[in-house]
Amino acid sequence: MIIVDTALAKRAEARLPLQVGLFGAGFMAKGITNQITRYTPGMRVAVICNRTLSAARDTYQKAGVAADMIVECSTSGQIADAILAGKFAITSDMQAVVATDAIEVVVESTGHVEYGARATMAAIDAGKSMVSMNVELDATIGSILKHKADKSGVILSGCDGDQPGVQMNLLRYVKALGLRPLLCGNIKGLQDRYRNPTTQAGFAKQWGQTPHMVTSFADGTKISMEQAIVANATGMKVAQRGMIGIVHSGHVDEMVNMYDLDQMRELGGIVDYVVGAKPSPGVYLFAEAQDATQAHYLNYGKLGEGPVYSFYVPWHLTALEVHVSAARVALCKDTVIAPLGRPVVECIATAKTDLKAGQILDGLGHYMTYGQCENYDTAKAENLLPMGLAENCTLKRNIKKDDVLTWDDVEAPKSSLAHQLRAEQDATYN
């Protein structure tokens, strides 16, 4: 952040703001647009791409943009003209966004796997770097998308503000101290695998979110996607299917001796989560010293006698921090979080209720499935169905509640780009 604020100040002083293209106009997009438009000199959301233009227009207006400053566009030339005039473009054409030379970086904020796959491939093919809030996409086909971005010479990165990015920032800090990370953890307030959009409707309305998105938080799907991303970016694994998921009402500092140290070392570190701990809703990281001198200074710094030491960030501020990622990627050529290569952990589809042959599976955070983490090699050996690809699959047989789904259990949609990219990913990293 210290380097980023200097870089943005220079752009503001030169009156050459970083021009950002934004995919999506939902809850997160509204927060991002408000933060950049009102409070981030040196950067502007120049165009919002959304399937419903009225939602894109509303996103700008909620951020204080006057109605006569918003221009509806259908081509890259029209978007470029709007930017040159200091106005704000809205469009439903993702190709027009990425084809606009003035756009320096794009942000994907939809959380939809298929749309996100199309937007990300459009950006990569056009030579645009992207910041993605779409953990569902990253957990499903992040490795192949990163591979394609690297070949095209562009950056594909996760974001600050979301828990995977916050964990990675903390990991980089701890590794810079010379310590050995053992666990990257996510702090949850609630975990109930069987929540659905009906049970979560009231909470969703309170915060202006969609019931299915809120459900994905409550039923464990979102956190499983997030921790799969962290695993794939660090090489860490899960200690067991679904992760351990300790329930603890105290501080995360009190948990340093609650995990198997030998197991964490053997696995090269693990990703996990805790329910009910403080400081919520932050992240935590456990690490060990590599020699007695480090341990002495850690004890002197009031972190205890070890052998495991606790580090944490007490918050993650989602949309309030995404502009930092856009600047890191576009101005500093820095990646917040991205897969190392071959996947390490998978988020697998699991039946939320008894399912019947012939049913078409609904989406993430709905009524039929939830996601949980499994090590990639195990998921591959057992032919398990990735949670991010379950939507619109047709069941071939009955599935009992809490059973995991396999590719043999379903008929996949034939026209899905995400499914095509997943097949390419599996072939690349077999």
Wavefront OBJ file of the C-alpha trace (Angstrom):
o trace
v 0.000 0.000 0.000
v 2.873 2.399 0.754
v 4.322 1.997 -2.751
v 0.870 1.990 -4.354
v -0.212 5.292 -2.832
v 2.942 6.957 -4.174
v 2.348 5.542 -7.664
v -1.271 6.736 -7.676
v -0.269 10.166 -6.368
v 2.041 10.551 -9.364
v -0.778 9.651 -11.761
v -3.080 12.113 -10.025
v -0.476 14.875 -10.180
v 0.061 14.228 -13.893
v -3.727 14.176 -14.447
v -3.374 10.779 -16.070
v -5.593 8.557 -13.922
v -5.314 4.795 -14.199
v -8.289 3.769 -16.344
v -10.031 0.665 -15.020
v -12.619 -1.523 -16.718
v -15.024 -3.298 -14.367
v -16.994 -6.479 -15.103
v -20.152 -6.710 -13.009
v -22.499 -4.257 -11.318
v -23.488 -6.155 -8.195
v -22.725 -5.752 -4.519
v -18.927 -5.781 -4.832
v -18.882 -3.694 -8.005
v -20.880 -0.968 -6.302
v -18.377 -0.828 -3.453
v -15.384 -0.786 -5.805
v -16.870 1.976 -7.949
v -17.747 4.100 -4.934
v -14.274 3.685 -3.423
v -12.426 4.576 -6.618
v -14.742 7.365 -7.787
v -14.994 9.195 -4.475
v -11.762 8.402 -2.661
v -8.962 7.283 -4.999
v -7.170 10.131 -6.808
v -5.151 8.859 -9.749
v -7.639 6.126 -10.705
v -11.100 5.945 -12.238
v -13.596 3.253 -13.192
v -13.826 4.250 -16.845
v -16.297 1.585 -17.986
v -18.649 -0.882 -16.335
v -19.612 -3.966 -18.321
v -22.773 -5.726 -17.205
v -25.456 -7.767 -18.908
v -28.083 -5.365 -17.511
v -27.149 -1.790 -18.382
v -29.552 -0.285 -15.871
v -27.577 -1.965 -13.068
v -24.328 -0.548 -14.438
v -25.867 2.938 -14.612
v -27.149 2.588 -11.059
v -23.680 1.561 -9.855
v -22.192 4.796 -11.190
v -24.999 6.948 -9.845
v -24.666 5.446 -6.365
v -21.019 6.539 -6.510
v -22.072 10.125 -7.197
v -21.679 10.206 -10.987
v -24.200 12.531 -12.614
v -26.613 10.921 -15.067
v -25.437 13.102 -17.985
v -21.860 11.866 -17.439
v -22.804 8.234 -18.114
v -22.607 7.124 -21.742
v -24.088 3.915 -23.121
v -21.583 2.313 -25.522
v -21.538 -0.678 -27.828
v -18.034 -0.404 -29.373
v -14.497 0.148 -28.147
v -14.393 3.386 -30.142
v -17.379 4.759 -28.256
v -15.798 3.775 -24.942
v -12.552 5.480 -25.945
v -14.457 8.653 -26.883
v -16.255 8.639 -23.535
v -12.952 8.316 -21.673
v -11.387 11.110 -23.713
v -14.342 13.328 -22.814
v -13.928 12.517 -19.121
v -17.214 10.610 -19.022
v -18.107 7.133 -17.780
v -19.065 4.306 -20.133
v -21.508 1.453 -19.622
v -21.729 -1.516 -21.968
v -22.867 -5.120 -22.149
v -20.093 -6.062 -24.602
v -17.040 -7.468 -22.830
v -15.049 -7.515 -26.076
v -15.555 -3.764 -26.446
v -14.073 -3.226 -22.975
v -10.896 -5.220 -23.507
v -10.403 -3.838 -27.021
v -10.247 -0.256 -25.709
v -6.603 0.837 -25.663
v -7.167 3.396 -22.905
v -8.219 0.678 -20.429
v -5.084 -0.312 -18.512
v -6.443 -3.048 -16.252
v -9.760 -4.831 -15.810
v -11.468 -6.094 -12.660
v -13.828 -9.102 -12.626
v -16.319 -8.937 -9.762
v -19.222 -11.187 -10.752
v -18.544 -14.447 -8.886
v -20.100 -16.360 -11.805
v -17.907 -19.130 -13.213
v -19.098 -19.181 -16.833
v -19.325 -15.408 -17.274
v -16.010 -14.998 -15.468
v -14.340 -17.522 -17.774
v -15.507 -15.608 -20.830
v -14.467 -12.234 -19.422
v -11.060 -13.534 -18.338
v -10.322 -15.169 -21.676
v -11.419 -11.999 -23.469
v -8.963 -9.991 -21.371
v -6.095 -12.446 -21.872
v -6.665 -12.625 -25.635
v -6.706 -8.828 -25.808
v -3.509 -8.462 -23.782
v -5.164 -6.908 -20.732
v -4.082 -7.677 -17.176
v -6.907 -8.591 -14.811
v -7.665 -8.427 -11.107
v -10.227 -11.074 -10.206
v -12.610 -11.155 -7.259
v -14.043 -14.330 -8.752
v -12.732 -16.971 -6.337
v -15.244 -19.456 -7.727
v -13.548 -19.214 -11.127
v -10.021 -19.279 -9.724
v -10.673 -22.370 -7.614
v -12.081 -24.188 -10.637
v -9.839 -23.273 -13.587
v -7.342 -20.805 -12.141
v -4.292 -22.855 -13.120
v -5.059 -22.952 -16.840
v -6.108 -19.303 -16.889
v -2.852 -18.302 -15.172
v -0.939 -20.450 -17.669
v -2.630 -18.663 -20.571
v -2.066 -15.235 -19.011
v 1.628 -15.979 -18.576
v 1.922 -17.035 -22.227
v 0.231 -13.791 -23.283
v 2.511 -11.678 -21.089
v -0.271 -10.317 -18.872
v -0.953 -10.543 -15.147
v -3.922 -12.473 -13.778
v -4.232 -11.839 -10.061
v -6.559 -12.263 -7.152
v -7.259 -9.225 -5.022
v -6.554 -7.440 -1.806
v -9.489 -7.211 0.580
v -10.738 -10.736 -0.029
v -9.464 -13.305 2.447
v -7.189 -15.243 0.040
v -5.333 -12.055 -0.885
v -5.101 -10.982 2.747
v -3.661 -14.396 3.638
v -1.121 -14.144 0.841
v -0.036 -10.664 1.933
v 0.424 -12.007 5.457
v 2.309 -15.040 4.163
v 4.687 -12.822 2.206
v 5.323 -10.769 5.334
v 6.025 -13.825 7.481
v 8.304 -15.381 4.853
v 10.179 -12.076 4.615
v 10.920 -12.477 8.338
v 12.592 -15.782 7.493
v 9.978 -17.919 9.231
v 8.462 -21.157 7.888
v 4.680 -20.918 7.354
v 2.726 -23.917 8.652
v -0.929 -22.916 8.282
v -2.960 -20.322 6.417
v -6.348 -19.897 8.070
v -9.654 -18.171 7.481
v -11.873 -16.983 10.348
v -15.626 -17.653 10.042
v -18.558 -16.602 12.170
v -20.920 -19.348 10.962
v -20.750 -22.740 9.273
v -23.890 -24.708 8.402
v -23.684 -26.936 5.328
v -27.454 -26.966 4.871
v -28.247 -23.271 4.678
v -30.032 -22.217 1.471
v -31.373 -19.047 -0.186
v -34.610 -19.293 1.777
v -32.898 -19.395 5.167
v -30.505 -16.595 4.170
v -33.005 -14.247 2.482
v -33.331 -11.937 5.476
v -29.596 -11.516 5.957
v -29.118 -10.939 2.230
v -31.768 -8.202 2.204
v -30.161 -6.502 5.212
v -26.840 -6.121 3.387
v -28.078 -5.643 -0.165
v -26.675 -8.956 -1.369
v -28.191 -11.867 -3.266
v -29.468 -14.812 -1.182
v -27.380 -17.361 -3.103
v -24.166 -15.422 -2.523
v -24.889 -15.146 1.202
v -25.725 -18.859 1.264
v -22.332 -19.717 -0.254
v -20.738 -17.990 2.742
v -22.903 -19.829 5.265
v -22.773 -23.340 3.782
v -18.982 -23.418 3.517
v -18.728 -23.265 -0.259
v -17.128 -19.823 -0.393
v -14.538 -20.543 2.266
v -13.673 -23.824 0.553
v -13.146 -21.987 -2.724
v -11.042 -19.378 -0.938
v -8.825 -21.885 0.852
v -8.381 -23.897 -2.339
v -7.030 -20.723 -3.941
v -4.599 -20.186 -1.066
v -3.458 -23.804 -1.310
v -2.902 -23.516 -5.045
v -0.895 -20.322 -4.548
v 1.286 -21.709 -1.750
v 1.562 -25.459 -2.286
v -0.136 -26.149 1.049
v -2.647 -28.992 1.344
v -5.662 -29.856 3.495
v -5.259 -32.119 6.496
v -8.516 -33.934 5.683
v -11.504 -33.694 3.361
v -13.492 -30.595 4.247
v -10.580 -29.211 6.326
v -10.448 -29.493 10.107
v -12.626 -26.484 10.926
v -12.014 -26.063 14.649
v -14.783 -24.334 16.614
v -13.155 -21.926 19.058
v -14.618 -18.873 20.766
v -11.307 -17.415 21.945
v -8.504 -15.666 20.072
v -6.563 -17.392 17.293
v -3.401 -16.890 19.376
v -4.804 -19.576 21.699
v -4.880 -22.125 18.858
v -1.158 -22.516 18.193
v -1.045 -25.936 19.869
v -4.369 -27.242 18.508
v -2.922 -28.612 15.246
v -0.601 -31.555 14.616
v 2.817 -29.955 14.101
v 4.320 -33.025 12.447
v 1.384 -33.271 10.032
v 1.689 -29.618 9.061
v 5.392 -30.066 8.395
v 4.864 -33.292 6.457
v 2.239 -31.713 4.182
v 4.327 -28.610 3.573
v 1.770 -26.560 5.467
v -2.027 -26.725 5.473
v -4.957 -24.435 4.732
v -7.832 -24.450 7.170
v -10.479 -22.340 8.916
v -11.866 -21.711 12.385
v -15.462 -20.941 13.379
v -16.187 -18.378 16.080
v -12.666 -17.207 16.876
v -11.418 -13.663 17.246
v -10.473 -11.442 15.511
v -13.365 -12.000 13.138
v -13.663 -11.738 10.170
v -9.919 -11.767 9.632
v -7.285 -14.338 8.732
v -4.511 -16.054 10.646
v -1.187 -17.676 9.863
v 0.900 -20.007 12.005
v 4.636 -20.293 11.434
v 7.735 -21.682 13.100
v 11.200 -20.251 13.628
v 14.089 -21.822 11.745
v 16.725 -21.413 14.447
v 17.159 -20.555 18.105
v 18.127 -16.951 17.416
v 14.856 -16.278 15.570
v 12.947 -17.956 18.384
v 14.713 -15.773 20.945
v 13.746 -12.576 19.143
v 10.166 -13.751 18.603
v 9.886 -14.361 22.334
v 11.423 -10.929 22.973
v 8.728 -9.506 20.667
v 6.040 -11.073 22.911
v 4.989 -13.796 20.453
v 5.729 -16.545 22.953
v 8.174 -19.410 23.273
v 6.967 -21.367 20.241
v 7.468 -23.663 18.530
v 4.409 -22.280 16.682
v 3.829 -18.533 16.422
v 0.591 -16.756 15.551
v 0.172 -13.900 13.075
v -3.143 -12.433 12.004
v -4.959 -9.606 10.252
v -8.183 -8.705 12.087
v -10.196 -7.683 9.027
v -10.690 -8.050 5.293
v -12.408 -5.068 3.720
v -13.399 -6.492 0.317
v -14.418 -3.708 -2.050
v -12.568 -1.039 -0.082
v -9.211 -2.601 -0.994
v -9.612 -3.782 -4.596
v -8.285 -0.499 -6.007
v -4.970 -1.337 -4.315
v -4.817 -4.544 -6.365
v -5.562 -2.703 -9.609
v -2.673 -0.348 -8.916
v -0.344 -3.169 -7.847
v -1.004 -5.015 -11.091
v -1.057 -2.075 -13.515
v 1.556 0.224 -11.996
v 3.849 -2.089 -10.000
v 3.536 -5.319 -12.031
v 2.893 -7.174 -8.781
v 0.602 -10.175 -8.346
v -1.504 -10.369 -5.200
v -2.279 -14.099 -5.393
v -2.217 -16.629 -8.232
v -1.767 -20.400 -8.718
v 1.778 -21.762 -8.702
v 0.958 -24.171 -11.536
v -0.537 -27.621 -11.052
v -3.533 -27.498 -8.681
v -2.951 -28.621 -5.104
v -6.453 -28.474 -3.589
v -9.860 -28.822 -5.239
v -13.297 -27.625 -4.115
v -15.594 -30.612 -4.702
v -19.375 -30.767 -5.079
v -21.303 -32.460 -2.256
v -25.033 -33.157 -1.969
v -26.821 -30.751 0.364
v -29.914 -32.939 0.292
v -30.986 -36.229 -1.293
v -30.799 -35.771 -5.070
v -32.679 -37.648 -7.786
v -31.654 -38.851 -11.222
v -32.743 -36.456 -13.927
v -32.431 -33.322 -11.777
v -30.401 -30.428 -13.154
v -28.046 -29.122 -10.498
v -28.509 -25.532 -9.407
v -25.678 -23.074 -8.749
v -23.309 -22.218 -5.929
v -25.104 -21.210 -2.762
v -28.415 -22.681 -3.806
v -30.402 -25.707 -2.612
v -28.728 -28.816 -3.962
v -24.963 -28.803 -3.345
v -22.213 -27.354 -1.174
v -18.475 -27.292 -1.717
v -15.693 -28.701 0.414
v -11.926 -28.936 0.009
v -10.061 -32.062 -0.997
v -6.443 -32.519 -2.058
v -6.232 -32.428 -5.841
v -4.537 -35.800 -6.248
v -7.309 -37.474 -4.240
v -10.044 -35.620 -6.127
v -8.492 -36.637 -9.419
v -8.049 -40.289 -8.380
v -11.696 -40.466 -7.307
v -12.957 -38.536 -10.359
v -14.720 -35.996 -8.121
v -16.839 -33.218 -9.612
v -15.501 -29.682 -9.068
v -18.039 -27.517 -7.281
v -17.515 -24.684 -9.751
v -18.706 -26.896 -12.622
v -21.708 -28.515 -10.950
v -24.270 -25.941 -12.123
v -26.419 -27.140 -15.048
v -25.073 -30.694 -14.864
v -27.807 -33.364 -15.153
v -27.777 -36.188 -12.628
v -27.585 -39.719 -14.007
v -28.325 -41.427 -10.683
v -29.646 -40.781 -7.193
v -27.215 -39.194 -4.723
v -27.592 -39.306 -0.951
v -27.253 -36.235 1.244
v -23.582 -35.446 2.068
v -22.216 -37.818 -0.576
v -19.644 -36.304 -2.915
v -20.459 -36.182 -6.614
v -18.264 -37.635 -9.349
v -18.039 -36.930 -13.052
v -19.646 -40.361 -13.568
v -22.745 -39.150 -11.716
v -23.541 -36.336 -14.141
v -23.903 -35.309 -17.734
v -22.102 -32.001 -18.197
v -23.353 -29.135 -20.386
v -21.721 -29.216 -23.802
v -21.511 -25.495 -24.609
v -19.725 -24.295 -21.458
v -16.399 -22.502 -21.904
v -15.578 -23.173 -18.254
v -15.977 -26.930 -18.847
v -13.777 -26.715 -21.953
v -11.083 -24.860 -20.046
v -11.294 -27.364 -17.201
v -10.718 -30.204 -19.640
v -7.676 -28.344 -20.945
v -6.447 -27.780 -17.390
v -6.806 -31.479 -16.546
v -4.895 -32.427 -19.685
v -2.154 -29.894 -18.967
v -1.636 -30.932 -15.350
v -2.441 -34.652 -15.479
l 1 2 3 4 5 6 7 8 9 10 11 12 13 14 15 16 17 18 19 20 21 22 23 24 25 26 27 28 29 30 31 32 33 34 35 36 37 38 39 40 41 42 43 44 45 46 47 48 49 50 51 52 53 54 55 56 57 58 59 60 61 62 63 64 65 66 67 68 69 70 71 72 73 74 75 76 77 78 79 80 81 82 83 84 85 86 87 88 89 90 91 92 93 94 95 96 97 98 99 100 101 102 103 104 105 106 107 108 109 110 111 112 113 114 115 116 117 118 119 120 121 122 123 124 125 126 127 128 129 130 131 132 133 134 135 136 137 138 139 140 141 142 143 144 145 146 147 148 149 150 151 152 153 154 155 156 157 158 159 160 161 162 163 164 165 166 167 168 169 170 171 172 173 174 175 176 177 178 179 180 181 182 183 184 185 186 187 188 189 190 191 192 193 194 195 196 197 198 199 200 201 202 203 204 205 206 207 208 209 210 211 212 213 214 215 216 217 218 219 220 221 222 223 224 225 226 227 228 229 230 231 232 233 234 235 236 237 238 239 240 241 242 243 244 245 246 247 248 249 250 251 252 253 254 255 256 257 258 259 260 261 262 263 264 265 266 267 268 269 270 271 272 273 274 275 276 277 278 279 280 281 282 283 284 285 286 287 288 289 290 291 292 293 294 295 296 297 298 299 300 301 302 303 304 305 306 307 308 309 310 311 312 313 314 315 316 317 318 319 320 321 322 323 324 325 326 327 328 329 330 331 332 333 334 335 336 337 338 339 340 341 342 343 344 345 346 347 348 349 350 351 352 353 354 355 356 357 358 359 360 361 362 363 364 365 366 367 368 369 370 371 372 373 374 375 376 377 378 379 380 381 382 383 384 385 386 387 388 389 390 391 392 393 394 395 396 397 398 399 400 401 402 403 404 405 406 407 408 409 410 411 412 413 414 415 416 417 418 419 420 421 422 423 424 425 426 427 428 429 430
